[in-house]
Amino acid sequence: MTSGRAPLARRLLWGVLAAGLAVWGLEWGAAGIERLLPTRRTLPTPSPHQNATPTALQEAERALAAQPDWGTQIPLAEDPDLGWALKPGATFQGAGVTVRINARGERGPDMLPRQPGEERLLAVGDSSIFGDGVEQHEVFLSVAARLLEQAWGVRVSAVNLGVPGYDSGQSARQLVREGPRANPTWVVVGNLWSDVYRADAASAVADSRYVVPLRPHLRRFATYRLLRRLLEPFLVTHRVGWADSDDDFGTLGATRIPLPAYLANMRTMADTAERLGSRVAFLVLPAPTDRDVVPPPSTVLAFRAAMRQVATERDAPVLDGPALFAQAENGLGLFKDHVHPNVQGHLLLGVGLADLLRDAGPPPPEPE
């Protein structure tokens, strides 16, 4: 009996070793192939100048690449009107912070009816407005609400309708749908990057109970990354029009939303705010590329100019993010990646928005 078990044990041992060598060989080969493939990340990192040393840029790139949850999918739900929405009641980890979505699919606590005398700030936009990588109380809108509450001496609440990947058309429809329920006194429009840049691939809305927790660990293996990249065109999923993946927004070319449509969406949101009895303000989002010795791409400048044009037409206040960040000593230190402000960036935007709206003054009291 003993002699019979020994050959079996040896065969099992050799089988395990062979399987291990095969896995190692696949991983080694996948890593080699991956190095030969063109990179899919096209971050518009600025060139070094007086406020950006080569060392600082290299450190920022390393910090971005080292993020273990780079590419973690935000729980989304399909929405018949908007394409997708944040999954109601979801809680997830993203970029080191805990994000909680309320029962209506909005970031933050459940929205209560606005009380008499209460001022309410509502913001629409994409992940920069949502506050990617920033705790809820540190998002610029929350910062501005606290400061204005102190300045005006009344309760000021914040409603964050920002959804990662939303373009201005989606935000315009969202404002029409959710605006009456929110009943804001100020509507802050901050759409830009998801209008200008197109994602390289669509995103999947799927049951994420098992895949999402494992993905940060699986992405450590070149075999997984390569297989996912090769099979991506053939994956059968429920798709929506935006991806939070390892891919960047993509290079500038044909924009996701044509400039005339963007201009029309800005006007639509201003009209909607007026119908709601609200005042509208616009936020021109900054980016690290503003700190380059070469001006930002002409497409970005054209979209920003369109937002400013509508603000001028409606005599609406504008928070000029690029100008605000240009005054900071270390503008690059205000971003977590190629477009998203970090905690310090959101603080600066929040203070700037509070100053802007405080100077504009609270809306007149409602009639008795």
N, C-alpha and C positions, 0 to 999 in steps of 0.2 A: 504493500500500500504506500509506504513512504517513498519507494523508488518511483512509483507512478505519479506522485504529487510533484516531485522535483522537476521533471520535464515541463509539466504544466505551469509551474511557478516561473521557470525560466522563460517559457514562451510568453507569459503575461508580462514579465519584466521587459523582454525585448520588444513586445508590442507597445508598451508604454513609452519606452525610449524612442522607438521609431516614430510614434505619434508626436512626441515632443520635438524631435528633430524636424518632422514635417511642418509642424506649427511654426517653429523657429525659422525654417526656410521660407515659408510663406510670408512671415512678418518681415524678414530681411529683404525678400524680393519686392514686397509691396512698398517698403520704405525706399528702396532704390528707384522703383518706377515713379513713386510720388515726387521724388526730387527732380525727376526729368520733366514732370508736367508743369505747365505754366501756373503761376500763383493765381488764385481767384480773388484775392483781396486787393483792392485798389484804393487804399486810403489816401486822401488828398493831404498828406503831411506837408506842412510848410517848410520852406528852406530856411536854414539858419540865418539870422540877422541879429540886430542888437538885442532883441528880447528872446532869442531862441538859439541856444548853443547846440553844437552837434551832440554833446554828451547828453543834454536834456532830451533831445529828440530820440536818441538811441534808448535811453532809459524808458521813455514813454512807449516806444515800440515794444520793448521787452515786457513791460508791464501788461500791455494789451495782449500780447501773444501768450502770456502766462496765465491769463484768466481761465480758471478751470471750468467755468460755466459759460464760456464763449460759445454761443450757439444753442443754449438751452431754450427750448421752445416754450413760449408763453402760452398758457392754456387758453385756447380760443374756442368760440362757439360760432356756428354758422348763423348768419343773420340774413333774412330774405331781402331786406331793404339796403343794408350796408355791406353785404358780402361776408363780413365776420365781425365779431364783437368779443370783448373780454368775457371769459366764462363766469357767469354769476356764482358768487360764493366761493370762488377758487382762492387758495393761498399757495404761493410758490416762492422759491428762492431765485433771485436773479441778480447777478453781479454783486453778490455779497449782502443783499438786503432782502428783507421779507416783504412781499407785496400781497396785500389783501384786497380782493374784489368784493364789492357789496352785492346784495341780492339783485340789483338792477344791472349789474355788469359794469360798474364804475369803480375806479380806484378810490378808496377811502371809505368812510362810514356811510351808512344809509342816509340818503338825503331826506331831510325833514321839510315840511312846508315853511316858507319864509315868513317870519313873524313881523308884525308892524314895527317899523323903525329899524329893521335889520337890513344891512347892506349885503349883497351877495355877488361875489365874483365868480364867473363861469368862464372856463377856458376850453377851447377846442384846438385840436392839432394832432400830431403824431407822437412818436416816442419821446421827443424832446419836451413836449408839454406833459406827457404822461409821467415823466421823471425817471427815465431809464437809469438804473443803478443808484437811485437816490431814495431815501426813506420818505414816506408820505409827508411828514411834518417839515421836511427839508426842501420839498418841491417849491419852486419860485412862487406859485400861486398861494400856497399856504403861508409862506414868509410874508408876502404882500398883505394878506388878510390880517395877520397879527399886527403888522405895523400900522395899517390903516385903522384898525380897531382902536389902537392907542391914539392915533392922530384925530380921528373923528369923534371919539367918545361914544360910539355905538357898536353894537355887535356886527361883526363882519365875518361872513362864512365864505368858504371856498368850495366850488364844485368843479372837479377835474374830469372833463369828458375826453381828455386825450387818450387815444388808442394807438398803440404801435402800428405803423404802416398806413394810417389813414391819410388819404390825400384830401385836397380841399373840397372836392365833390362829396366825398363821404361825410366830412365834417359839416358841410352845409345841410345835408339831409338829416344828419344826427341832430343838429341844432333845431331844425324845424320840428323834429319828433320829440326831443327831450326838453327844449327850451320852455314851453308852457308849464311843464311840471316843475322845473327848476326855478322859474320866475326870477331871473337874475336882474340886478340893477346895472351890472357891467358885464359885457361879453368881450373876452380877450381872444383874438384870432391869431394863431401862431403857426399856421400851416406853411411848410416850405419844402423840407428835404424829401418827403415822400411824393411830392409833386414833381420835383426836379429829377430825382434819380429813379431808375427802374431796377427792380430786383432781377437777378439772373434766373431765378426759378420761383415757382409758386410754392406756397406753404401748405402743409397738410393739417387739417383739423381731424384729430384722431384721439382715441382713448389713450391718455398719457400716463396711466397709473404705473405701467411697468417700463415703458420705453424711456420716458424723460428722466427718471431717477438714474437709469443705467447709462444714459448717453454720455455724461461727462467722463465716465470710466471707460466706456467703449472707445471714445475718441482718442484715447491714449495709444490705441493700436493702429498702426498704418494699414493693416489688412482691412479693418473695419472702415477706415476713412476712404480707402481706395475703392472698396466694394460699393460703399454708399454712393460714391461719385459716379461709378460706372453704371450702376443700376438706377440712378435717379430718374432718367427719362421713362423708365418702365414701371415705376412704383405706382400701384393702383391705390389712390387715396381720394378722399373728399378734398377738393382743392379750393383755396381762396387766393386772392391776388397779392399776397405779401409773404415774405419769408424772414424769420429771425434765425439765421443759420450761420454757418461758418463763412458764407459768402458775404462780401461787402455789398453795398447798394449797386455797385457796378460803375462803369466809366460813364462820363457825360457823353451823351449822343442825343438821340431822340428822347425827349422828356416823357415821363409817364403821363403827365397832364399837359396838353398844349397850352402855351402862354395865353391865348385868348380865352380859353376855358378857365384857366386860373384866375384871370382878371374878372370874368363873369362870376366865379364862385366867391371871390372877395366881396363883390357888390351884393350878391345874394345874401351872404351872412350879415352884411351891414343892414340890408333891408329887413332881414328876419329879426335882428336885434331891435330895430325901430318898432316893428310890429309887436314885439314883446314888451315894449315900454322901457327898453334898456338902452344904455349908451354903449357904443362899441369902441374898443381900442385895439391897436394892432401891435404885434410883437415881431420885429424883424430878427430872426435867429442868427446868432454868430456861428463861426466855425474856425478851427485852427488855420484853415487856408487864408483867412483874413490877415494873418500875421506874416504871410509870405511876402518876399520882395516883389513877386509877380502878383498882379491883381487876381482876385478870384475869377473863375471861368465866367465868360460873358453871359452864359445862361443863368447862373446864379444871380448875377447883377441885374439881369432883366426881370427875373421873378421878384426880387426885392423891390425894384423900381415900380413894378405893378402894384404891389401892396401899398407902397407909399403913395402912389397915384390915387388909389381908392380912398386912403386916409385923408388926402387933401380934398378930394371931392366931397367927402362927408364931414369935413372939419373935425376929424377924429384924432385923438392923441396917438402918437407912435412911439414905442420904446425901441430905439435904435440899438439893437444888441451889438453889432460890430463896433459902433462908435463907443459904446459903454465899455466893452472888453478892451478896446484899444487904449483906454486910459489906465487899465490895470498894469501893474509893474510886470507881472508874469502872466500874460494872456494865455499861453499854452498850458499853464498850470490850472486853468479853469475848465479843462475838458477831460473826460474819461476816455475818449476815443476821437474819431474823425469828425463827429458832429455833436455828440451829446455832452452838454455841460455836466460837470461833476458837482459835488456838494457846494464847493466854493463858487462855482459858476451859477448855480441856482440861487445862492444867497445874493450874489451881485444882481442877478435879474430880478429877484424879489424886491430888493431895496429900490432898484430902478423903477420897477412898476409901481411900488407904493409912492415914490416921489412923483411919478407922472400923474397918477390918479388923484393924489392928494392936492396937487396944484390945480387939477381940473375941478376938484370939489365933488362932494357926494351929490347924487341927484336930488332934486327938490323933494320935500316930503310929499307923500301921497295925500290926496284930499281926504278929509274926514268922512 
